[in-house]
């Protein structure tokens, strides 16, 4: 799938989150060039990369079941929501216009909140907290996800990371200014490569690992330069 195809299909999405999110995530996988989720089984312990991964919440003697929208073991937990671009006032005006024309009221399914509003930001943060609840509810013998992703279907994707792999201290990734990826950002191959890494090799995105690798590469380069200078007859103290 090309980005143009993806954008044309999803930029006007709205209405019910549950009706859209599965198709959206499968198309996103196609755009990124990563495998689609596997079918779920009758055993959550076997469901390593699935939609609707079941987890158990324990509140004292009371148990309940939650379902992760998209789960990839050791990689990420992804929670979806559906915002809307149409304000209530705008929709009411459209319905009034239909009434004046003698047309019946149009039934419309709305998203959770108007994008860009305070309520929408609260919705995205609530989705993040919901995802963190899933992190805490995972069985103790499963590796912790390194990323939490929050998606407003057809609009944006928020990225949070926890490379320590313990607890639920997920922070904006790569930083507070760039953690929210609008749909248009997926047109950039660099952005798609970043998300592809979250799907396939999330540990490689750890800045501390990259810094250590660069340090080793630089040390090797300098050692080679030093050896060449010494072979050329320069005094060791000058080379140093």
N, C-alpha and C positions, 0 to 999 in steps of 0.2 A: 504494500500500500504506500502510495506517495503522500507527502504532506498535503498537497492540494486536495486529494481525494478525502483525506482524513478531515481537513478543515471544512470542506463542503458538506460533509456528512454530519458533523457534530457542532459547528459553531452556533446553530440555531436550536440546539436541543433545549428542552424544558420539560415541565410537568413532573411526572413521577420518577423519583430516583430509582426505585426498584425495577421499573420498566426499562431503564436505559443502561444501568451501570454495567451489567454483564457484557452487553454488546460493545459498549465503549471500551472496556478493558481489553477485550479480545482484539478490537481494532488497534488499540494502543500497542499491544504486543506485536501485531503485524507491522505497524509503523516502525517500531524499534528493532525489528528483526530478531525477536526472541520467541521461544516457544509459547504457545497458548497454555493456559492452565490445564491440568489433568482432570479427568472426571473424579468426583468424590467417591469414597468407598464407604463401607459400613463401619469402618474403624478410623476415628480421627487420628490415631497414632500413625496410620499409613498415609495420611493426606499431607504430603510434603509441599505441594504446589497446586492449590485449588481455590475455587470460589466457595464462599460460604463454609469456611473451616469452623467446626464447632469447638467451643471451649466451655469449660465448666466454671461457674462462679460459686464460691462458698461464702455464705453469710451466716456464720454460726451453724445451726443445724439445717438451715435452708439452702438448697441448691437451685441454681438456674443455669440455663444454657444461653450463651451468646454466640454469634456467628460473625466471623471476620470476613469482610467483603472479598478480599484477596489476600492469600497468605503464601509466602514462600519461605520454607524453613531455613533459618540462619541468615536470611536476607532482609525481609521486610514484612510489615503488616500494613495493609492499605485499607483505608476507610473512605467511602464515597458519600457525597451529598449532592443535592441538586439545587443550585440557586436559580434566580430568574432575572431577566432584564426588564420585565414589565412591572411597573409600580401599580399598586391597587387603584390609585386615582386614574391612571391611564386606562386600565381595564374597565373601570366603571364608565369612563367617557365613551369607550368603544361600545359598551352595552347600551348606553343611552342613545348613541347614533343608530344602532340596530332597531331600538324601540321606535324611534321617530320614523324609520322606514317601514314600520310594520312587520319587522322580522323578529322571530323568537330569540330569546336570550341564548347566547352561545355558551355552552358549558366548556370551561377550560380548567385544566389541571395546573396548579401553580407549583413552583419550586418552594423551597423552605424559606427563602428570604431574598430581598432585592440586593443584587450584587453591588458591592461598594458601600453598603449601609452598615450602621453599627450592628444591626441584627445579623447581617451576613457574617461580619467578623466574629460575632459571638457563636454563630453556627459552626464556622470553621474551627474555632477553638474548642467547642464542645466535641466536634468530631475527633480532634486530636486527643482530648481527654478520654474519649471512648476507645480509641486505638491503644492508649497507654493502659487502659483497663484490661484490654486483651493481652498485652504484653505480660502483665502481672498474672493473668489467668492461665498462661501456657504451662504445661506440665514441666516440672523441675528438671526432667531429664532431656528436655529439648533445648538446643542452642538458642540463645537470645537473638532476636532480629537486630541487625545493625541500623536499620532505617525504619521510620514510620512515615508513611505517605498519606496525605489528605487530599482528596480530589473533589473539586466541584465539576461534575460531569460537563464536558464541553467548554470549560472556562479556564481552569487553572489547576495546578498541582503544587502542593506545599511539601517541602522535603525537610525531614528532621533526622539527625543521626545520633548514635550513641556507640562509638567504637570501643568503649570499655567492655561492652557486652554484658554488663551487670546493671541491675536496677532499671529505673525508667527515666533517667535524666537525658532525654532526647532534646537536642538543641538545633536551632535552624542551621541548615547546611546549604551551601558552604559558609554562609554567614547571614546575619539578620537582614542585609540589604538584598540578598539574591536567592533566598530560600523559596520564594513564590514564583513558579514558572507559569506564565500565561500560555494559553493555547498556542499563540503565535510563536512562542519560543521554540516549539517543536519543529519549526521550519529549519532551524539551525542544526547542522549535523553534530556540532559540539554538544548541544543540549541532549540530543538523542543518544550520543555516546555516553554521556554522564548517566542517563537513566538506564541505558543498556548495562552499564557497570553495576548499578544497583541490583539489577535482575540477575546478573551472571557472576560478577566478581566484586561484591561490595567491600570486602576487606582491602582491596587495592585502592579504594578511594580515601582511605585513612591518611590524613595529611602527615601524621608522624611517620608512617611507613614510607611515604614518598620522600620526606625530608631525609630519612635515614638512607634511602637508596641513592639519592642525589649526593649525599655526603660521601658514601662509599665510592660512587663513580668519580667524584672529584678527587678523592684521595688517590685513586688508582691513576687518574690522569696526571696528577702532580708527581707521583712516583715515577711515571714514565718519562716525564719532562726532565726530572732530576737526573735519571740514569743517562739520558741522551746528553745532557750538559756535561756530566762527569766524563763520559766517553769522549767528548770533544776536547777534553783537557782542562776544563775549568776546575778551579780548586773547590773542594767540598764546602768550605765555609762560604764561598761566593755563591755557589749553587743554593745553599741553605738560605 
